[in-house]
């Protein structure tokens, strides 16, 4: 399960950037096309943060919708799955513009 490794990385990022202070909130963006299961990240986050400055922090997951641009007709449209054809011309030459990201967006620390 790669969600465990991702959760470990999220906790490590928080600890590196918290300045030695306890973390109260972590906001993470997870793209719809990333292959990451948000519920699994939430479960793993709790286990990975135990005994760290991040323990007890609220995890807020913000979904990021998939979006692509056709390389043939330049039409931009929502993507629900990777490798969907262009809804305008049917081409499979799609550049993914958003939806694959997994990133820590915000960390709130206790003053």
SULFENLIN-V729283 format. One record per pair of residues at least 24 apart in sequence whose C-alpha atoms are under 10 Angstrom apart, sorted by sequence separation. I is the first residue (numbers start at 0). J is the second residue. D is the distance in Angstrom with one decimal. If there is no record, write none. Layout:
i:I j:J d:D
i:I j:J d:D
//
This chain:
i:37 j:61 d:9.1
i:68 j:92 d:8.5
i:69 j:93 d:4.5
i:70 j:94 d:6.6
i:37 j:62 d:8.5
i:67 j:92 d:9.8
i:68 j:93 d:5.5
i:69 j:94 d:6.2
i:67 j:93 d:6.0
i:68 j:94 d:5.2
i:69 j:95 d:8.9
i:66 j:93 d:9.6
i:67 j:94 d:5.4
i:68 j:95 d:6.5
i:25 j:53 d:8.6
i:66 j:94 d:8.7
i:67 j:95 d:4.4
i:68 j:96 d:6.9
i:22 j:51 d:9.2
i:23 j:52 d:9.0
i:24 j:53 d:8.4
i:66 j:95 d:6.1
i:67 j:96 d:5.0
i:68 j:97 d:9.9
i:5 j:35 d:9.0
i:21 j:51 d:8.3
i:22 j:52 d:6.0
i:23 j:53 d:7.2
i:33 j:63 d:9.4
i:65 j:95 d:7.5
i:66 j:96 d:5.4
i:67 j:97 d:7.0
i:9 j:40 d:9.6
i:21 j:52 d:4.6
i:22 j:53 d:4.9
i:23 j:54 d:8.5
i:24 j:55 d:8.8
i:25 j:56 d:6.8
i:26 j:57 d:8.4
i:27 j:58 d:7.5
i:28 j:59 d:8.6
i:29 j:60 d:6.8
i:30 j:61 d:8.5
i:31 j:62 d:6.6
i:32 j:63 d:8.6
i:65 j:96 d:7.4
i:66 j:97 d:5.1
i:67 j:98 d:8.9
i:2 j:34 d:9.6
i:20 j:52 d:6.7
i:21 j:53 d:6.1
i:22 j:54 d:7.6
i:23 j:55 d:7.1
i:24 j:56 d:5.1
i:25 j:57 d:6.2
i:26 j:58 d:6.0
i:27 j:59 d:6.3
i:28 j:60 d:5.8
i:29 j:61 d:6.3
i:30 j:62 d:5.7
i:31 j:63 d:5.9
i:32 j:64 d:7.8
i:33 j:65 d:9.1
i:64 j:96 d:9.9
i:65 j:97 d:5.2
i:66 j:98 d:6.4
i:1 j:34 d:9.5
i:2 j:35 d:6.6
i:6 j:39 d:9.1
i:7 j:40 d:9.6
i:19 j:52 d:7.5
i:20 j:53 d:9.0
i:21 j:54 d:8.0
i:22 j:55 d:8.1
i:23 j:56 d:4.3
i:24 j:57 d:4.7
i:25 j:58 d:5.0
i:26 j:59 d:4.7
i:27 j:60 d:5.0
i:28 j:61 d:4.7
i:29 j:62 d:5.1
i:30 j:63 d:4.4
i:31 j:64 d:5.5
i:32 j:65 d:6.0
i:64 j:97 d:6.8
i:65 j:98 d:3.9
i:66 j:99 d:9.4
i:1 j:35 d:7.8
i:2 j:36 d:7.2
i:6 j:40 d:6.0
i:10 j:44 d:7.4
i:14 j:48 d:9.6
i:18 j:52 d:9.9
i:21 j:55 d:9.1
i:22 j:56 d:5.8
i:23 j:57 d:6.2
i:24 j:58 d:6.0
i:25 j:59 d:6.1
i:26 j:60 d:5.9
i:27 j:61 d:6.1
i:28 j:62 d:5.8
i:29 j:63 d:5.9
i:30 j:64 d:6.1
i:31 j:65 d:5.8
i:32 j:66 d:9.2
i:63 j:97 d:7.2
i:64 j:98 d:5.2
i:65 j:99 d:7.3
i:0 j:35 d:9.5
i:1 j:36 d:9.4
i:2 j:37 d:8.4
i:5 j:40 d:7.4
i:6 j:41 d:8.0
i:9 j:44 d:7.9
i:10 j:45 d:9.6
i:13 j:48 d:9.8
i:17 j:52 d:8.1
i:21 j:56 d:8.3
i:22 j:57 d:8.6
i:23 j:58 d:8.8
i:24 j:59 d:7.4
i:25 j:60 d:8.4
i:26 j:61 d:7.1
i:27 j:62 d:8.5
i:28 j:63 d:6.4
i:29 j:64 d:8.9
i:30 j:65 d:6.8
i:31 j:66 d:9.5
i:63 j:98 d:5.3
i:64 j:99 d:8.8
i:65 j:100 d:9.6
i:0 j:36 d:9.8
i:2 j:38 d:9.3
i:3 j:39 d:7.9
i:4 j:40 d:9.2
i:6 j:42 d:8.9
i:7 j:43 d:8.1
i:8 j:44 d:9.6
i:11 j:47 d:9.4
i:17 j:53 d:8.9
i:62 j:98 d:8.4
i:63 j:99 d:8.1
i:64 j:100 d:9.9
i:2 j:39 d:6.1
i:3 j:40 d:6.8
i:6 j:43 d:5.9
i:7 j:44 d:7.2
i:10 j:47 d:6.9
i:11 j:48 d:9.0
i:14 j:51 d:7.8
i:63 j:100 d:7.7
i:1 j:39 d:9.4
i:2 j:40 d:5.2
i:3 j:41 d:9.6
i:5 j:43 d:8.7
i:6 j:44 d:5.0
i:9 j:47 d:9.1
i:10 j:48 d:6.1
i:13 j:51 d:9.9
i:14 j:52 d:6.5
i:62 j:100 d:9.6
i:63 j:101 d:9.0
i:0 j:39 d:8.7
i:1 j:40 d:9.0
i:2 j:41 d:8.9
i:3 j:42 d:8.8
i:4 j:43 d:8.7
i:5 j:44 d:8.6
i:6 j:45 d:8.6
i:7 j:46 d:9.1
i:8 j:47 d:9.2
i:9 j:48 d:9.1
i:10 j:49 d:9.7
i:13 j:52 d:8.3
i:14 j:53 d:7.0
i:62 j:101 d:9.4
i:0 j:40 d:9.8
i:2 j:42 d:9.0
i:3 j:43 d:5.4
i:4 j:44 d:9.7
i:6 j:46 d:8.8
i:7 j:47 d:5.7
i:11 j:51 d:9.4
i:13 j:53 d:7.0
i:61 j:101 d:9.8
i:2 j:43 d:6.9
i:3 j:44 d:7.6
i:6 j:47 d:6.5
i:7 j:48 d:7.8
i:10 j:51 d:8.3
i:11 j:52 d:9.9
i:60 j:101 d:10.0
i:61 j:102 d:9.9
i:2 j:44 d:8.7
i:5 j:47 d:9.9
i:6 j:48 d:8.4
i:10 j:52 d:8.7
i:11 j:53 d:9.1
i:60 j:102 d:10.0
i:0 j:43 d:9.8
i:3 j:46 d:9.0
i:4 j:47 d:9.2
i:10 j:53 d:6.6
i:60 j:103 d:9.4
i:61 j:104 d:9.1
i:3 j:47 d:7.8
i:9 j:53 d:9.7
i:10 j:54 d:9.1
i:60 j:104 d:9.5
i:59 j:104 d:9.8
i:32 j:78 d:8.1
i:34 j:80 d:9.8
i:59 j:105 d:9.4
i:31 j:78 d:8.8
i:32 j:79 d:7.2
i:33 j:80 d:9.7
i:34 j:81 d:9.9
i:31 j:79 d:7.4
i:32 j:80 d:6.2
i:33 j:81 d:9.3
i:58 j:106 d:9.6
i:31 j:80 d:8.1
i:32 j:81 d:6.5
i:31 j:81 d:9.7
i:56 j:106 d:9.6
i:57 j:107 d:9.6
i:56 j:107 d:8.9
i:56 j:108 d:9.1
i:53 j:106 d:9.9
i:53 j:108 d:9.1
i:52 j:108 d:9.4
i:32 j:95 d:9.2
i:33 j:97 d:9.6
i:34 j:98 d:9.7
i:35 j:99 d:9.2
i:32 j:97 d:8.2
i:33 j:98 d:6.4
i:34 j:99 d:7.9
i:35 j:100 d:9.6
i:31 j:97 d:8.7
i:32 j:98 d:4.9
i:33 j:99 d:4.2
i:34 j:100 d:9.8
i:35 j:101 d:8.2
i:30 j:97 d:7.2
i:31 j:98 d:5.1
i:32 j:99 d:4.9
i:33 j:100 d:6.2
i:34 j:101 d:9.8
i:30 j:98 d:3.9
i:31 j:99 d:6.7
i:32 j:100 d:8.0
i:33 j:101 d:7.2
i:29 j:98 d:7.5
i:30 j:99 d:4.8
i:31 j:100 d:8.4
i:32 j:101 d:9.9
i:28 j:98 d:9.4
i:29 j:99 d:7.5
i:30 j:100 d:5.0
i:31 j:101 d:9.6
i:28 j:99 d:9.8
i:29 j:100 d:5.9
i:30 j:101 d:6.2
i:28 j:100 d:7.0
i:29 j:101 d:4.6
i:30 j:102 d:9.0
i:27 j:100 d:9.9
i:28 j:101 d:5.5
i:29 j:102 d:6.8
i:27 j:101 d:7.1
i:28 j:102 d:5.3
i:29 j:103 d:9.0
i:27 j:102 d:5.6
i:28 j:103 d:6.4
i:29 j:104 d:10.0
i:26 j:102 d:8.6
i:27 j:103 d:4.5
i:28 j:104 d:6.4
i:26 j:103 d:6.0
i:27 j:104 d:5.3
i:28 j:105 d:9.4
i:25 j:103 d:7.3
i:26 j:104 d:5.4
i:27 j:105 d:7.1
i:25 j:104 d:7.7
i:26 j:105 d:4.9
i:27 j:106 d:9.0
i:25 j:105 d:5.8
i:26 j:106 d:6.4
i:24 j:105 d:7.8
i:25 j:106 d:4.7
i:26 j:107 d:8.7
i:24 j:106 d:5.7
i:25 j:107 d:6.5
i:23 j:106 d:7.7
i:24 j:107 d:5.0
i:25 j:108 d:9.1
i:22 j:106 d:7.0
i:23 j:107 d:5.6
i:24 j:108 d:7.1
i:22 j:107 d:5.8
i:23 j:108 d:5.4
i:24 j:109 d:9.2
i:21 j:107 d:8.8
i:22 j:108 d:4.2
i:23 j:109 d:6.2
i:20 j:107 d:9.7
i:21 j:108 d:5.7
i:22 j:109 d:6.1
i:23 j:110 d:10.0
i:20 j:108 d:6.1
i:21 j:109 d:5.6
i:22 j:110 d:9.5
i:17 j:106 d:7.7
i:19 j:108 d:9.2
i:20 j:109 d:6.2
i:21 j:110 d:8.3
i:12 j:102 d:10.0
i:13 j:103 d:8.4
i:16 j:106 d:8.2
i:17 j:107 d:8.1
i:18 j:108 d:8.7
i:19 j:109 d:10.0
i:20 j:110 d:7.2
i:12 j:103 d:7.9
i:17 j:108 d:6.4
i:9 j:101 d:9.7
i:13 j:105 d:9.2
i:14 j:106 d:9.8
i:16 j:108 d:9.5
i:17 j:109 d:9.1
i:9 j:102 d:8.2
i:10 j:103 d:9.7
i:13 j:106 d:6.8
i:9 j:103 d:6.8
i:12 j:106 d:9.4
i:13 j:107 d:9.2
i:8 j:103 d:9.7
i:13 j:108 d:9.3
i:5 j:101 d:8.7
i:5 j:102 d:9.7
//
